[in-house]
Amino acid sequence: MKAEVAVESLFEAMKKALQRGERIELRGFGVFVVKPRKRGVGRNPRTGEVTDIPPGKTIRFKPGKELQS
């Protein structure tokens, strides 16, 4: 139960930091960063209808060296 509370607390803190646009580095694991996303064009796979995708932000993860091997 204590571990569950600790993990939930960690994830909540990470969500808040990413919402503020902050970079999160977990040594030995990797880095989470918020990057701008350009405007784009998407397509509904069921109907084939073209849809505009507005610009926004996306989260990127870069694994650390330990995870890349």
C-alpha positions as a Markdown table, in Angstrom:
| # | Residue | x | y | z |
|---|---|---|---|---|
| 1 | Met | 0.0 | 0.0 | 0.0 |
| 2 | Lys | 2.8 | 2.4 | 0.8 |
| 3 | Ala | 4.5 | 1.7 | -2.5 |
| 4 | Glu | 1.2 | 2.4 | -4.4 |
| 5 | Val | 0.9 | 5.8 | -2.6 |
| 6 | Ala | 4.5 | 6.6 | -3.4 |
| 7 | Val | 4.2 | 5.8 | -7.1 |
| 8 | Glu | 0.9 | 7.7 | -7.4 |
| 9 | Ser | 2.5 | 10.7 | -5.8 |
| 10 | Leu | 5.5 | 10.5 | -8.1 |
| 11 | Phe | 3.3 | 10.3 | -11.2 |
| 12 | Glu | 1.2 | 13.2 | -10.0 |
| 13 | Ala | 4.3 | 15.3 | -9.5 |
| 14 | Met | 5.6 | 14.3 | -13.0 |
| 15 | Lys | 2.3 | 15.2 | -14.6 |
| 16 | Lys | 2.3 | 18.7 | -13.0 |
| 17 | Ala | 5.9 | 19.3 | -14.0 |
| 18 | Leu | 5.2 | 18.3 | -17.7 |
| 19 | Gln | 2.1 | 20.5 | -17.7 |
| 20 | Arg | 4.4 | 23.4 | -16.8 |
| 21 | Gly | 6.7 | 22.5 | -19.6 |
| 22 | Glu | 9.5 | 21.3 | -17.4 |
| 23 | Arg | 12.1 | 18.6 | -18.3 |
| 24 | Ile | 12.2 | 15.5 | -16.2 |
| 25 | Glu | 15.4 | 13.5 | -15.9 |
| 26 | Leu | 15.4 | 10.1 | -14.2 |
| 27 | Arg | 19.1 | 9.2 | -14.0 |
| 28 | Gly | 19.9 | 5.8 | -15.3 |
| 29 | Phe | 16.4 | 5.6 | -17.0 |
| 30 | Gly | 15.8 | 8.6 | -19.4 |
| 31 | Val | 14.5 | 12.0 | -19.9 |
| 32 | Phe | 10.9 | 13.3 | -20.5 |
| 33 | Val | 10.6 | 16.6 | -22.4 |
| 34 | Val | 7.6 | 18.6 | -23.7 |
| 35 | Lys | 8.0 | 19.5 | -27.4 |
| 36 | Pro | 5.9 | 21.7 | -29.6 |
| 37 | Arg | 3.9 | 19.9 | -32.2 |
| 38 | Lys | 3.2 | 21.4 | -35.6 |
| 39 | Arg | -0.2 | 21.7 | -37.2 |
| 40 | Gly | -1.0 | 18.7 | -39.3 |
| 41 | Val | -3.6 | 16.9 | -41.4 |
| 42 | Gly | -5.1 | 13.6 | -40.2 |
| 43 | Arg | -7.5 | 11.1 | -41.7 |
| 44 | Asn | -10.3 | 9.2 | -40.0 |
| 45 | Pro | -9.4 | 5.6 | -40.7 |
| 46 | Arg | -13.1 | 4.5 | -40.8 |
| 47 | Thr | -14.5 | 7.2 | -43.1 |
| 48 | Gly | -11.4 | 8.5 | -44.8 |
| 49 | Glu | -12.5 | 12.1 | -43.9 |
| 50 | Val | -9.6 | 14.6 | -43.7 |
| 51 | Thr | -9.2 | 16.4 | -40.4 |
| 52 | Asp | -7.1 | 19.3 | -39.4 |
| 53 | Ile | -4.9 | 18.6 | -36.3 |
| 54 | Pro | -4.2 | 21.9 | -34.4 |
| 55 | Pro | -0.7 | 22.7 | -33.2 |
| 56 | Gly | 0.0 | 21.7 | -29.6 |
| 57 | Lys | 2.5 | 20.1 | -27.3 |
| 58 | Thr | 3.6 | 16.5 | -27.1 |
| 59 | Ile | 5.7 | 14.5 | -24.6 |
| 60 | Arg | 8.9 | 12.8 | -25.8 |
| 61 | Phe | 11.0 | 10.2 | -24.0 |
| 62 | Lys | 14.7 | 9.7 | -24.6 |
| 63 | Pro | 16.0 | 6.6 | -23.0 |
| 64 | Gly | 19.2 | 6.7 | -21.0 |
| 65 | Lys | 22.3 | 4.8 | -22.2 |
| 66 | Glu | 21.5 | 1.9 | -19.7 |
| 67 | Leu | 18.2 | 1.3 | -21.5 |
| 68 | Gln | 19.6 | 1.6 | -25.0 |
| 69 | Ser | 21.9 | -1.5 | -24.9 |
